[in-house]
Amino acid sequence: MAASSQHPVPAQATAPAGGPAGDSTGGPRLRAALDGIPAYAPGRPAGEGPVSYKLSSNENPYPPLPGVLESALAAARSFNRYPDMACSGLLSALAEHFRVPVSHLAVGTGSVGVAQQVVQSTAGPGDEVIFAWRSFEAYPIITQVSGAAAVRVPLTAGEEHDLAAMAAAVTARTRLIFVCNPNNPTGVAIRRAELEEFLDRVPSDVLVVLDEAYREFVRDADVPDGLDLYRERPNVCVLRTFSKAYGLAGLRVGFAVAHEPVAAALRKTAVPFGVSQIAQDAAVASLGAGAALRERVDALVAERARVTAGLAEQGWTVPDSQANFVWLRLGEEAAAFAAACERAGVTVRPFAGEGVRITVGEPAANDVLLRTAGAFRTGR
């Protein structure tokens, strides 16, 4: 039907409303802050061979803890209903388990989800977020999404946080500092004296997030529990997760412990109904696993020691990991090492041009990894 004179067809605009000036393709206008955001690279899945192991995502290789699957299945019977948006049962269990007020807690879709809530609560355009590099690869992504500027402070030659340089990097624009302890992907942990000295240097109006996703694997008595530091310092927030030691990576539930103003802000920025009821109930059951959890974590720590010793005997330089993975700084050989592992039946996590992170898995997987690493080193 032809257009009437009252409703003429508009002429093509010089700069289409759907895109920036000069963009002839049109389409919705999107935030410029999203340009160039690096894609999060998940660990590769296990291969398709007769025997293959996934050592690329720092997952717990063991099934859910006793009673957890039953709790999750019971919750699944009502997943036609929305979950408890307030996560009241989980918050109550966390408060009792860690001896903190409920008002000091916030939950989210894994600790990475809570980390994004932290950034949304503290930083925006014109602000700065400081973190070590290399560290958890989500930090620059969630920082750029918020429109803030990422300030990356290189690790030391010993793969440690350069806390002096991080403190020196604080400016009037700094709103947030991430401290990953133990650090992902190197596994190196910060000891109490140096961390407390660093915190003393940070202005009280800058939030310091102690990302402790791997806290349960720490065996160095000099590495502090972030909850002890949070209790003394209102500008410290601690992140924890059920994805690693507790073995709930697929259910996506993490939490933060912070003083009330910060925790309240994190609850405001949480995705409504983001943590499913299945995840909430499974997390509560996991908190009660006690001895079973300790047994599994101790087994993985023992395997970590065996893998570290085996790699060192082969001549590799392996940082002292306090997490459930080890790190090899291979530089340009990272991709070749990862490819050799995949051919042998294990997938690891390469960081191009830097190194390879290897999750500690079940003993059989670790055996394959050690044989492959030995063959790769002798064949260099």
TORVEX-175045 format. One record per residue (C-alpha): residue number from 1; residue in three letters; x, y, z. Coordinates in Angstrom, 2 decimals. Example, Ala and Ser with C-alpha at 12.3 -4.5 7.8 and 13.67 -1.06 7.14 Angstrom:
R  num  residu       xx       yy       zz
R    1     ALA    12.30    -4.50     7.80
R    2     SER    13.67    -1.06     7.14
//
This chain:
R  num  residu       xx       yy       zz
R    1     MET     0.00     0.00     0.00
R    2     ALA     1.40     3.40    -0.96
R    3     ALA     2.15     5.91     1.76
R    4     SER    -0.35     8.73     2.04
R    5     SER     0.69    12.36     1.96
R    6     GLN    -0.06    12.54     5.69
R    7     HIS     2.43     9.70     6.45
R    8     PRO     5.36    10.07     4.06
R    9     VAL     8.20     7.55     4.09
R   10     PRO    11.17     9.27     5.83
R   11     ALA    14.33     9.76     3.86
R   12     GLN    17.55     7.96     4.90
R   13     ALA    19.23     9.97     7.64
R   14     THR    22.78    11.12     7.09
R   15     ALA    23.91     9.50    10.40
R   16     PRO    21.55     6.58    11.16
R   17     ALA    19.93     6.82    14.58
R   18     GLY    20.76     3.20    15.18
R   19     GLY    24.53     3.60    15.04
R   20     PRO    27.34     6.10    15.42
R   21     ALA    27.91     8.81    12.85
R   22     GLY    29.36     7.33     9.68
R   23     ASP    27.96     3.84    10.43
R   24     SER    25.93     2.92     7.36
R   25     THR    24.80    -0.40     8.81
R   26     GLY    22.41     1.09    11.35
R   27     GLY    21.35    -0.91    14.41
R   28     PRO    21.07    -0.04    18.09
R   29     ARG    23.55     2.30    19.71
R   30     LEU    25.68     0.35    22.22
R   31     ARG    27.96     1.58    24.97
R   32     ALA    31.43     2.51    23.79
R   33     ALA    32.79     1.13    27.08
R   34     LEU    32.12    -2.37    25.73
R   35     ASP    34.47    -1.93    22.76
R   36     GLY    37.50    -4.15    23.05
R   37     ILE    36.39    -6.07    26.13
R   38     PRO    38.37    -9.32    26.17
R   39     ALA    36.30   -12.47    26.01
R   40     TYR    36.42   -14.73    29.04
R   41     ALA    38.13   -17.95    27.97
R   42     PRO    36.76   -20.97    29.84
R   43     GLY    38.82   -24.09    30.29
R   44     ARG    38.56   -26.54    27.41
R   45     PRO    36.35   -29.56    28.05
R   46     ALA    37.84   -33.02    28.28
R   47     GLY    38.63   -34.63    24.95
R   48     GLU    36.75   -37.39    23.20
R   49     GLY    39.31   -40.17    23.59
R   50     PRO    38.71   -43.36    25.57
R   51     VAL    40.34   -41.81    28.64
R   52     SER    40.47   -38.05    29.07
R   53     TYR    40.59   -35.68    32.01
R   54     LYS    39.69   -32.02    32.36
R   55     LEU    42.39   -30.14    34.27
R   56     SER    41.57   -26.74    32.80
R   57     SER    38.89   -25.16    35.02
R   58     ASN    39.99   -25.69    38.65
R   59     GLU    36.94   -27.83    39.30
R   60     ASN    36.73   -30.40    42.06
R   61     PRO    37.03   -33.81    40.35
R   62     TYR    34.84   -35.55    42.91
R   63     PRO    31.01   -35.81    42.97
R   64     PRO    28.85   -33.76    45.35
R   65     LEU    29.44   -34.21    49.05
R   66     PRO    27.21   -36.65    51.02
R   67     GLY    23.64   -35.42    51.28
R   68     VAL    24.10   -32.62    48.74
R   69     LEU    22.65   -34.41    45.72
R   70     GLU    19.60   -35.46    47.74
R   71     SER    19.07   -31.86    48.82
R   72     ALA    19.38   -30.60    45.25
R   73     LEU    16.95   -33.23    43.93
R   74     ALA    14.40   -32.32    46.57
R   75     ALA    14.65   -28.65    45.55
R   76     ALA    14.30   -29.63    41.88
R   77     ARG    10.77   -30.88    42.52
R   78     SER     9.62   -27.28    42.83
R   79     PHE    11.68   -25.50    40.21
R   80     ASN     8.45   -24.36    38.61
R   81     ARG     8.55   -21.79    41.44
R   82     TYR    10.90   -18.86    41.88
R   83     PRO    13.71   -19.34    44.40
R   84     ASP    13.87   -17.46    47.67
R   85     MET    15.13   -14.14    46.35
R   86     ALA    16.52   -13.16    49.75
R   87     CYS    18.42   -16.48    50.05
R   88     SER    17.36   -16.39    53.69
R   89     GLY    18.14   -20.03    54.48
R   90     LEU    21.59   -19.83    52.90
R   91     LEU    22.41   -16.50    54.55
R   92     SER    21.40   -17.88    57.93
R   93     ALA    23.59   -20.95    57.44
R   94     LEU    26.54   -18.83    56.30
R   95     ALA    26.14   -16.46    59.25
R   96     GLU    26.22   -19.36    61.69
R   97     HIS    29.07   -21.19    59.95
R   98     PHE    31.39   -18.18    59.69
R   99     ARG    30.17   -16.35    62.81
R  100     VAL    29.22   -13.13    61.03
R  101     PRO    25.98   -11.08    61.04
R  102     VAL    23.47   -11.86    58.32
R  103     SER    23.55    -8.16    57.42
R  104     HIS    27.24    -8.57    56.50
R  105     LEU    26.51   -11.15    53.79
R  106     ALA    25.58   -11.03    50.11
R  107     VAL    25.30   -13.88    47.62
R  108     GLY    25.53   -14.12    43.86
R  109     THR    26.15   -16.38    40.89
R  110     GLY    29.54   -17.66    41.97
R  111     SER    32.24   -15.44    43.41
R  112     VAL    32.69   -13.94    39.93
R  113     GLY    29.06   -12.84    40.01
R  114     VAL    29.59   -11.24    43.40
R  115     ALA    32.79    -9.61    42.09
R  116     GLN    30.73    -7.98    39.36
R  117     GLN    28.28    -6.76    42.00
R  118     VAL    31.25    -5.23    43.83
R  119     VAL    32.39    -3.33    40.75
R  120     GLN    28.87    -2.12    40.02
R  121     SER    28.62    -0.89    43.60
R  122     THR    31.90     1.02    43.64
R  123     ALA    33.19     2.06    40.22
R  124     GLY    31.94     3.74    37.08
R  125     PRO    33.23     6.04    34.33
R  126     GLY    36.19     8.07    35.53
R  127     ASP    37.02     5.65    38.36
R  128     GLU    39.89     3.19    38.61
R  129     VAL    40.08    -0.46    39.72
R  130     ILE    43.48    -1.89    40.64
R  131     PHE    44.51    -5.54    40.47
R  132     ALA    47.63    -7.61    39.90
R  133     TRP    48.37    -9.03    36.47
R  134     ARG    48.28   -11.73    35.65
R  135     SER    45.41   -12.52    37.99
R  136     PHE    41.81   -13.68    37.58
R  137     GLU    40.90   -12.90    34.00
R  138     ALA    37.39   -11.71    34.86
R  139     TYR    38.73    -8.61    36.66
R  140     PRO    39.43    -6.53    33.52
R  141     ILE    36.17    -7.68    31.93
R  142     ILE    33.87    -6.68    34.77
R  143     THR    35.83    -3.44    35.26
R  144     GLN    35.44    -2.39    31.63
R  145     VAL    31.75    -3.34    31.62
R  146     SER    31.23    -0.79    34.40
R  147     GLY    33.02     1.90    32.40
R  148     ALA    35.86     2.18    34.93
R  149     ALA    39.55     2.04    34.05
R  150     ALA    41.54    -1.09    34.87
R  151     VAL    44.96    -0.51    36.44
R  152     ARG    47.04    -3.68    36.05
R  153     VAL    50.12    -4.00    38.27
R  154     PRO    52.56    -6.70    37.06
R  155     LEU    53.42    -9.61    39.30
R  156     THR    56.96    -9.86    40.64
R  157     ALA    59.53   -12.19    39.09
R  158     GLY    58.54   -14.69    41.76
R  159     GLU    54.88   -14.68    40.60
R  160     GLU    53.77   -12.71    43.68
R  161     HIS    51.56    -9.64    44.06
R  162     ASP    53.74    -6.51    44.02
R  163     LEU    51.86    -4.94    46.91
R  164     ALA    54.20    -1.96    47.16
R  165     ALA    53.55    -1.11    43.51
R  166     MET    49.81    -1.66    43.96
R  167     ALA    49.74     0.73    46.93
R  168     ALA    51.73     3.27    44.93
R  169     ALA    49.20     2.99    42.08
R  170     VAL    46.35     4.31    44.26
R  171     THR    45.11     7.72    43.13
R  172     ALA    42.19     9.98    43.93
R  173     ARG    40.26     8.04    41.25
R  174     THR    40.82     4.61    42.83
R  175     ARG    37.61     3.07    44.14
R  176     LEU    38.41    -0.64    44.33
R  177     ILE    41.38    -3.03    44.63
R  178     PHE    41.15    -6.75    43.94
R  179     VAL    43.63    -8.97    45.79
R  180     CYS    43.34   -12.60    44.70
R  181     ASN    44.73   -14.73    47.52
R  182     PRO    45.84   -17.36    46.56
R  183     ASN    46.30   -15.86    43.13
R  184     ASN    44.68   -17.35    40.06
R  185     PRO    46.45   -18.59    37.91
R  186     THR    49.81   -18.70    39.72
R  187     GLY    48.62   -20.19    43.03
R  188     VAL    50.97   -18.01    45.07
R  189     ALA    49.52   -16.65    48.32
R  190     ILE    50.22   -13.45    50.26
R  191     ARG    51.35   -13.74    53.86
R  192     ARG    49.85   -11.88    56.79
R  193     ALA    52.56    -9.29    57.53
R  194     GLU    52.84    -8.01    53.96
R  195     LEU    49.08    -8.01    53.44
R  196     GLU    48.45    -6.07    56.65
R  197     GLU    51.18    -3.57    55.71
R  198     PHE    49.50    -3.10    52.35
R  199     LEU    46.07    -2.61    53.91
R  200     ASP    47.53     0.00    56.24
R  201     ARG    48.63     2.00    53.18
R  202     VAL    45.27     1.90    51.39
R  203     PRO    42.97     4.89    52.09
R  204     SER    39.93     3.96    54.17
R  205     ASP    37.53     5.07    51.41
R  206     VAL    38.97     2.53    48.91
R  207     LEU    37.39    -0.93    49.07
R  208     VAL    39.84    -3.85    49.10
R  209     VAL    38.36    -7.16    47.98
R  210     LEU    40.18   -10.27    49.16
R  211     ASP    39.16   -12.86    46.58
R  212     GLU    39.55   -16.15    48.44
R  213     ALA    37.99   -18.63    46.02
R  214     TYR    40.67   -21.17    46.97
R  215     ARG    40.91   -20.50    50.71
R  216     GLU    40.10   -24.08    51.73
R  217     PHE    43.27   -25.37    50.02
R  218     VAL    45.66   -23.07    51.91
R  219     ARG    48.08   -24.91    54.18
R  220     ASP    50.64   -22.16    54.85
R  221     ALA    49.93   -20.92    58.39
R  222     ASP    51.35   -17.49    57.50
R  223     VAL    48.59   -16.89    54.94
R  224     PRO    45.80   -15.04    56.77
R  225     ASP    42.13   -15.87    56.70
R  226     GLY    40.55   -12.82    55.10
R  227     LEU    37.64   -12.98    57.53
R  228     ASP    40.02   -12.08    60.36
R  229     LEU    41.09    -8.97    58.44
R  230     TYR    37.53    -8.02    57.50
R  231     ARG    36.48    -8.03    61.16
R  232     GLU    39.06    -5.32    61.91
R  233     ARG    38.76    -3.20    58.75
R  234     PRO    35.51    -1.70    57.37
R  235     ASN    37.04    -1.28    53.89
R  236     VAL    37.81    -5.00    53.46
R  237     CYS    35.42    -7.36    51.67
R  238     VAL    36.00   -11.13    51.37
R  239     LEU    34.77   -13.25    48.45
R  240     ARG    34.24   -17.00    48.76
R  241     THR    32.69   -19.62    46.50
R  242     PHE    31.07   -23.05    46.57
R  243     SER    32.53   -23.85    43.13
R  244     LYS    35.96   -25.18    44.15
R  245     ALA    36.41   -27.09    47.41
R  246     TYR    32.67   -27.72    47.81
R  247     GLY    32.31   -29.03    44.25
R  248     LEU    29.27   -26.99    43.18
R  249     ALA    30.80   -25.28    40.13
R  250     GLY    27.80   -26.07    37.95
R  251     LEU    25.28   -24.52    40.36
R  252     ARG    26.87   -21.03    40.51
R  253     VAL    26.74   -19.80    44.09
R  254     GLY    29.24   -17.55    45.82
R  255     PHE    29.12   -15.01    48.60
R  256     ALA    30.74   -11.92    50.05
R  257     VAL    31.39   -10.97    53.66
R  258     ALA    31.67    -7.22    54.25
R  259     HIS    30.55    -4.57    56.69
R  260     GLU    26.92    -3.58    56.41
R  261     PRO    27.09    -0.59    54.01
R  262     VAL    29.11    -2.61    51.50
R  263     ALA    27.08    -5.79    51.90
R  264     ALA    23.85    -3.83    51.46
R  265     ALA    25.17    -2.35    48.21
R  266     LEU    26.06    -5.82    46.94
R  267     ARG    22.56    -7.06    47.66
R  268     LYS    21.14    -4.12    45.71
R  269     THR    23.23    -4.92    42.63
R  270     ALA    22.52    -8.67    42.66
R  271     VAL    20.50   -10.16    39.81
R  272     PRO    17.00   -10.79    41.22
R  273     PHE    16.45   -14.52    41.76
R  274     GLY    19.96   -15.11    40.40
R  275     VAL    20.84   -17.97    42.76
R  276     SER    18.51   -20.89    42.15
R  277     GLN    16.81   -22.76    44.98
R  278     ILE    18.71   -25.88    43.97
R  279     ALA    21.97   -23.98    44.40
R  280     GLN    20.89   -22.48    47.72
R  281     ASP    19.86   -25.82    49.21
R  282     ALA    22.94   -27.60    47.88
R  283     ALA    25.16   -24.91    49.41
R  284     VAL    23.49   -25.25    52.79
R  285     ALA    23.95   -29.02    52.68
R  286     SER    27.59   -28.58    51.66
R  287     LEU    28.27   -26.35    54.65
R  288     GLY    27.23   -29.23    56.88
R  289     ALA    29.50   -31.78    55.21
R  290     GLY    32.30   -31.17    57.69
R  291     ALA    34.61   -34.18    57.81
R  292     ALA    33.78   -35.29    54.26
R  293     LEU    34.78   -31.89    52.91
R  294     ARG    38.05   -31.90    54.85
R  295     GLU    38.85   -35.40    53.63
R  296     ARG    38.43   -34.44    49.97
R  297     VAL    40.34   -31.20    50.29
R  298     ASP    43.17   -32.97    52.12
R  299     ALA    43.33   -35.54    49.32
R  300     LEU    43.63   -32.79    46.70
R  301     VAL    46.28   -30.98    48.75
R  302     ALA    48.26   -34.22    48.95
R  303     GLU    47.97   -34.61    45.17
R  304     ARG    49.06   -30.98    44.75
R  305     ALA    52.22   -31.79    46.69
R  306     ARG    52.82   -34.91    44.58
R  307     VAL    52.32   -33.08    41.29
R  308     THR    54.53   -30.18    42.40
R  309     ALA    57.31   -32.53    43.50
R  310     GLY    57.03   -34.58    40.31
R  311     LEU    57.28   -31.52    38.08
R  312     ALA    60.21   -30.16    40.10
R  313     GLU    62.04   -33.48    39.75
R  314     GLN    61.64   -33.15    35.98
R  315     GLY    63.34   -29.75    36.13
R  316     TRP    60.32   -27.46    35.93
R  317     THR    60.13   -24.29    38.04
R  318     VAL    56.86   -24.54    39.98
R  319     PRO    55.70   -21.70    42.25
R  320     ASP    54.48   -22.65    45.72
R  321     SER    50.76   -23.09    45.08
R  322     GLN    48.25   -22.79    47.91
R  323     ALA    45.33   -23.49    45.57
R  324     ASN    44.03   -26.56    43.72
R  325     PHE    46.22   -25.95    40.67
R  326     VAL    49.84   -25.38    39.72
R  327     TRP    51.40   -22.90    37.31
R  328     LEU    54.16   -23.31    34.75
R  329     ARG    55.50   -20.12    33.16
R  330     LEU    56.25   -21.45    29.70
R  331     GLY    56.15   -18.26    27.65
R  332     GLU    55.79   -19.03    23.95
R  333     GLU    55.73   -22.78    24.65
R  334     ALA    52.40   -22.58    26.50
R  335     ALA    50.25   -23.49    23.51
R  336     ALA    52.52   -26.38    22.48
R  337     PHE    52.50   -27.81    26.01
R  338     ALA    48.69   -27.59    26.16
R  339     ALA    48.42   -29.32    22.79
R  340     ALA    50.72   -32.13    23.96
R  341     CYS    48.59   -32.59    27.06
R  342     GLU    45.41   -32.76    25.00
R  343     ARG    46.89   -35.40    22.74
R  344     ALA    47.77   -37.42    25.84
R  345     GLY    44.22   -37.17    27.24
R  346     VAL    44.28   -34.19    29.61
R  347     THR    43.19   -30.62    28.96
R  348     VAL    44.99   -27.78    30.75
R  349     ARG    44.51   -24.01    30.61
R  350     PRO    47.08   -22.15    28.48
R  351     PHE    47.58   -18.39    28.65
R  352     ALA    49.14   -17.55    25.30
R  353     GLY    52.70   -16.32    25.57
R  354     GLU    52.68   -16.62    29.37
R  355     GLY    52.13   -20.03    30.89
R  356     VAL    49.86   -22.93    31.68
R  357     ARG    47.60   -23.48    34.68
R  358     ILE    47.06   -27.13    35.60
R  359     THR    44.22   -28.13    37.90
R  360     VAL    45.02   -30.84    40.43
R  361     GLY    42.69   -33.69    39.58
R  362     GLU    42.23   -37.29    40.58
R  363     PRO    45.45   -39.37    40.86
R  364     ALA    45.00   -41.04    37.46
R  365     ALA    44.69   -37.66    35.74
R  366     ASN    47.72   -36.34    37.55
R  367     ASP    49.71   -39.42    36.48
R  368     VAL    48.96   -38.68    32.83
R  369     LEU    49.90   -35.04    33.32
R  370     LEU    53.25   -35.91    34.91
R  371     ARG    54.14   -38.38    32.16
R  372     THR    53.24   -35.83    29.50
R  373     ALA    55.16   -33.02    31.16
R  374     GLY    58.23   -35.24    31.47
R  375     ALA    58.08   -36.26    27.81
R  376     PHE    57.57   -32.65    26.73
R  377     ARG    60.57   -31.46    28.72
R  378     THR    62.93   -34.12    27.41
R  379     GLY    61.76   -33.47    23.87
R  380     ARG    62.34   -29.70    23.96
//
